[in-house]
Amino acid sequence: MKKRIYSSMIWLIVPCVLVLAVALSLQFHKAAKDQELSAVRDHARIAADLLNNGIPDDVLFSDYDSLDPESLRMTLIAPDGSVVLDSRLFVDRMDNHADRPEVVGALNNGSGEALRYSDTLFTETYYYALRLNDGSVVRVSRPVKGITGVFATSLPIAAVVTVLVLVIANFAARGLTGRIVNPLKNIGFIDGNTTVYEELLPYAQRIAGQKREIDEKLAELSERAGTIEAITGNMDEGLILIDSGAAVLTANNSARDIFGDKMENRSILHIYRDNEFHRAVRKCLDGETVAIRMERGGRVFSVSLSPVYSGEAARGAVILFQDATERFRAEKQRREFSANVSHELKTPLTTISALSEMIGSGIAKEADVKAFADKITEQAGRLLVLIDDIIRLSEFDEGSVAADDTVFDLHGLAEKVIDALRGDGKPEIHLTGERFNISANRRMVDELLYNLIDNAVKYNKDGGLVTVDLNREEDGVCRISVTDTGIGIPAEHQSRVFERFYRVDKSRSKKTGGTGLGLSIVKHIAEYHGGSVELQSAEGSGTTVTCYIRD
């Protein structure tokens, strides 16, 4: 707007200045021309007066005798048109002037004038003639270029003045433009010190009011946006908003953790190339709510895709990613646990059922009945141990383990467990470390020691050694370490030995009567007491299991 006003003023001022300059120049030219013509006429009248009064010719013409081509020229013409005297040329070289307009005018009217090209002087010339008392004519002339030369002399001055006026006009236009535009620029910031055109004051007040409302709305929207960003930014779930073309409009921090930082303005179909996910996105953009499960980066996500409508058409979608890794693993463990429980329970029950049926039907011989009964008792005991372990794990899963902490001698408890597991042909068991009391669930710690030492005995070598080491560390944590010289655990199985029903050597476990739940129970007991379990083992070189229990 400022440029338009400035340019409009310049386009108005420049033509006016130029027109004024031309008009003044023409007027000056006319005045100069009139002055010069008047001077020629005055000289002619003076010459006529002198000639009428009888002044000698040589005196008169000496004043006009000049070699300057722009000087005055005087000619004396007889009534018949012949040239009597001339201040420039010899009369015998001159034609008869009876037909000259100025001469004709002078002879008929007393005076005459003409502006024409002179064949003698070779230039435009002004002629003024007066009739003398004796009937002859005196004529005074001067080249026109002498007149226009005056104008040419003044032209540079006029040009300089014109340029100066234009420069002043330029600065004036800039200043006026600023004075005009500044009140309009400040119309949205009206206050007690702001100058506004009176005609625009109602609009200025309205704009100022609207501006305040807009500022308030923007502040409110900014606060809401900040709140939403804070909420979405701290969400554990990944949140992505896409447009109708599947381009990412925004994504929170959790979504960036899943797919990377550079997501905005990129197609979600290019960011994650998965056929099922692509189908889900397209269905959602078609207006259908979709729920799928996807795996990425070793994690499992539950994905919900909901369309965003504008009118009746879906203009985008909201995609929510919930980390379901633990839930998925728990479900998988429950399925495996159910399958394993069914299998483990089925084996002893099948044996008990078959042997009982043989005894009951009389198929078993009298001599075999006792052996069958012993076998039934063995399988029933195995079944009871398995059921007891399952119940124990269920209590840990449900958090229903009753708090029953007591203070007892850990060293004395370990001695009792070792005495119960010693026997002929079994590895030698050594107990080392300090003797101290701890506050814990005695029954659980007894079971922990039993499972650890029992495993060390079962999976040891003939003539092997089991070492049980008890120590209290500086931070009040009790360290229980059980080391054997047995067969060891291969590296690929070490991360899974604390899983339920997981067995490294299933055939050996069946021979030793293991359920595959012992180490899992040990881990739960340690964690119940605020501790943890560590495993160190090498195939063929033995195993060390260390439990930490916080007193």
Residue, then its C-alpha position, 0 to 999 in steps of 0.5 A: m500500500k505504501k509503495r502504491i501511494y508513493s508511486s501514485m504521488i510521484w506519477l502525479i507530481v512528475p507530470c505536473v512539474l514537467v508540464l509546469a516547466v514546459a509552460l514556464s519555458l514556453q512563456f519565457h520563450k514568448a516573453a524573450k521573443d516578444q522582447e527581442l521583436s520589440a527591440v527590433r521595432d524600437h531600433a526601426r523607429i529610432a532609425a526612422d526618426l533619425l532619417n526623418n530628421g535628416i541625420p547623415d547616412d554614414v552616421l546612422f549606418s555605422d551603428y549597424d555595421s557589424l560582422d556578427p550574424e546575429s546583430l541588427r541589420m538596416t536597409l533603406i528602400a526607395p518607394d519603387g522597391s530598389v535598395v538604396l543602402d544596406s548595412r551588410l551587403f552592397v546594394d547592387r547585389m540585392d534584388n528589388h524589395a517592392d514585393r517584400p511583405e514588410v515593405v508592402g505593409a510599410l508603403n501601404n500602411g506605414s509599417g510592416e513586418a514579416l518572419r521568413y527565411s532570408d536567402t541573403l543571410f541563410t537563416e530565419t529573420y524578423y523584418y520590421a519596416l517603417r515608411l519615411n516622410d519622403g516615401s522611402v522605407v527603412r527596414v531593420s531585421r535580425p536573425v531569429k536564432g538570435i532570439t531563440g539563443v536567449f531561450a537556449t541560454s536559459l534552458p540549462i537553468a530551467a533543467v536544473v530547477t526542474v530536477l531540484v523540484l523533482v528531488i524535493a517532490n520525491f522527499a515530500a512524497r515519501g514523507l507524505t506517504g509515511r504520514i498517510v500510511n502510519p495511522l493505517k499501519n497502527i490501526g490494529f494497535i490503537d491505544g491512547n497514544t496512537t493517531v488514527y484518522e477520525e473517519l477510521l476510528p470506529y473501524a480501528q476500535r473494532i479491529a482492536g477489539q477483534k485483535r484482543e479476542i484473537d489474542e485471547k483465543l490464541a492464548e487459550l489455544s496455545e494453552r490447550a495445545g501445550t496441555i495436549e502436547a504434554i499429555t500425548g508426549n508423556m503417553d506410554e502409548g504411541l500416537i500418530l495422526i495421519d491425513s487422508g493421504a496417509a501422510v503423518l501430521t503429528a506423532n508423540n514421543s512414544a511413536r517416535d521411539i517405535f518408528g524413528d524421529k523423522m516422521e512428519n510429512r512422510s507417508i506412514l505406509h513408507i515408514y512401516r512396510d507391512n502388508e497387514f498394516h497397510r490394509a488396516v490403514r486403507k480400511c481406516l481411511d475408508g471409514e472403518t475402525v480397525a484393530i490389529r497386532m503388529e511386531r516391531g523391534g522385538r516388541v508386540f503392539s496392539v494397534s487401534l486405527s480410528p477414522v477422523y471425519s469431516g462431514e461424512a467423509a474420512r479426512g484422516a485417522v488416529i493410530l494408537f500403539q499399545d505395547a502388549t509385549e508383556r501381556f503377549r508373553a504372559e498369554k503365551q506363558r499361560r498357554e504353555f503353562s496350561a499345556n505343560v501342566s496338562h502334560e505333567l499331570k497326565t503322565p503320573l495320573t496315566t501311570i496311577s490309573a493303569l496300575s490301579e486298573m490292573i490291580g483292580s481287574g486281577i490282571a496283576k499277579e500277586a507278586d507284582v501287586k506290591a511293586f505296582a503299589d509302590k509305583i502308584t505311591e511314587q507317582a502320587g507323590r510326584l503328582l502332589v509335589l507338582i500340584d504343590d509347586i503349581i499352587r505356589l507359583s499361582e500364589f506368586d502370580e496372584g500376589s496372594v502370598a501371606a506375609d509370614d516373616t520371622v527371624f531365624d538362623l539361615h546357617g542352621l536352616a541350610e544345615k537341616v536341608i543339607d542333612a535331608l539331601r545327603g545319602d549314599g552315592k550322592p555328591e558331597i555337600h559342603l556348607t561355608g560362610e558366616r552364621f547369621n540371622i535373617s528376617a524372612n519367610r522361613r518356609m520360602v527360604d527353606e524351599l529355595l535352599y531345597n530346590l537349589i541344593d536338590n538340583a545341584v545334587k541331581y545334575n552333578k557327576d559321580g563323586g562330585l561336590v556341592t558347595v553352599d556359601l552363605n554371606r551377609e553383604e554390607d548393604g544388608v543383603c544376604r547372598i546364598s550361593v550354590t555351586d556344583t561340579g556337575i554337567g553344566i548348562p549350555a549357553e543357549h539354554q541359560s537365559r531360559v532355565f528360570e522359565r516354568f517347565y523348561r528343562v535342558d535335558k528332558s530325559r534326565s529330568k524324567k529320571t530324576g523326577g524333576t518338574g521343571l518348576g524348581l528354578s522358577i519358584v526360586k526366582h519368585i522367592a528371591e524377588y518376593h524378598g526384594g532380591s534377584v537370581e544370577l546364573q553362571s555355568a559352563e557345559g561340562s564344568g558345573t553351575t553356580v546359582t546365586c540368590y540375593i535376599r534383602d533382609 
